[in-house]
Every structure is written in C-alpha cells, then in structure tokens.
Amino acid sequence: MKKFPVLITLDLDGAVGMQSIHPKNHMFWSSMGDYGPRVGIYRVLELLKKEKILATVCVVGKLAEQYPKLIKQISDDGHELAVHGYEHKPYVDMDLKEEKEDIIKTREIIEKITGKKPVGNRTPLWNPSKRTIRILDGLGFKWNSDFLNEDIPYYHEVDGRTTSILEIPPSAALNDWAQLIQFRLPPSDMKKVWISEFDGLYKEKKCFVLTLHCFDIGRNSRLKVLKELIRHIKRHKNIAFMRCCDVVDGMHS
C-alpha cells in the first residue's frame, strides 16, 4: 500500500459480550458491557466525526437486534460493520453447523438493518476454529481479524491454496480491554504503549490496528487517550486512516 494504514476497529459487544464470559446474573459485568451501546459508543462516534475518521465496527448479532437504530446510524455515518458472532461465543467451541449458522445469522441481521452485507469477521475472544477461514471463504467474506501472528495483512491459505480472506492482525498491545482490564494499566500508561507501538510500526512501514471496546474507551479518561493518540498519528506524513474493507481494496490497487 502507498500509505501507512491506521485502522481503528471497535468491538461492540454490550451486555451480551460480558454475559458470554461472566455469569448472566452478575449485574456488575452486564451493566458495564451495556454502557458501550448506551453511552460510550456515542462519545467515540462524535470524536471520530470531529477527526474525520471512518472506523470498522465489529458487532454482536444479538446486540444489533437490541439496538437497530444505533447500528443503522453507524452504517449511515460511513463506518464499516463486521460480524462478531451472534452471542459473542468463540467459534472454536462450536461444531461446523453451529459455527456456520452463527456467522450467517449475524451477517443477515446486520444486512437487514443496514442494507449492506458485511464482508469481514472478527471472532469473539479472537478464538476461531480450524474451520473458520474455510467457512468465511465459502460465504464470500473478504477479511478476518483474529490472528496475532503478524504486523501486516496477509492472505490465508487453506488446503494448499490461497483463499480470498485477508487477515488483518490485531494485537493485545493495541487492545483497550487487554491493557485496562487484563493488564490493569492506568490510561496514561496505555497511551505510552499505544504511541510506542505506533512509532515502531510506522518506522517499519507495517500496519497499525487498534481494537477498542466502547464500555472502556467510551469513558472520558480513556477517550482522552484516544484523542491524543489520533493527534499524535496525524502529525506523521503518509498515513491513512482506513476501514478494514479499504485495506482489502488497497491490496488490489
């Protein structure tokens, strides 16, 4: 690609996502997750609009059913919507039939709301099965974002052939959930990690893929970090904020 790709991706999980990893009757986790579609997402969308940035939003199907107006707004604003499981259950825990039905169901829900068929997938908890890429390829998807084994996009190979699925590798270092919840860093330290990662990847002419959760980054103290990161990135030459679908298109230009 001619410019350094900067991707801001959002995982819109809501309470559904939290309930997939914590007991459903634990209101602490469920209500934390629900902050994302109720409050946090609107702060993030406002910031992206001010900065003239289009993002990729990976949506849990059940959440899309609960917040159809929000999903339509995200699409109408020009952001890309992608599949993120129906109930935020990892595909690795499903059999073939369940996995394929889960992906198709979620894609159909998003398409019904937005009028646009998603071409991308991010598996809940970044845990695809050994079949996932083959399934996505057969269903006409164009990209996936689960594998943490590279700094640049690459095409998956299945059974000795190159598929149409472009892997857009995420990173725990560039994930607000990992930094704030798992590693328990304060926002100020998360900012240092993100800027250091950007500077290194930019120097190496690779790719910067940020993964955000609106119940985390949508809080004011964390949103400030995102704003300052964006301003830092914009001071560099030859960068381009892209959606995942734009990266796919760029591979063919």
Order of alpha helices (4+ residues) and beta strands (2+ residues): beta-alpha-alpha-alpha-beta-alpha-alpha-beta-alpha-beta-alpha-beta-beta-beta-alpha-beta-alpha-alpha-beta-alpha
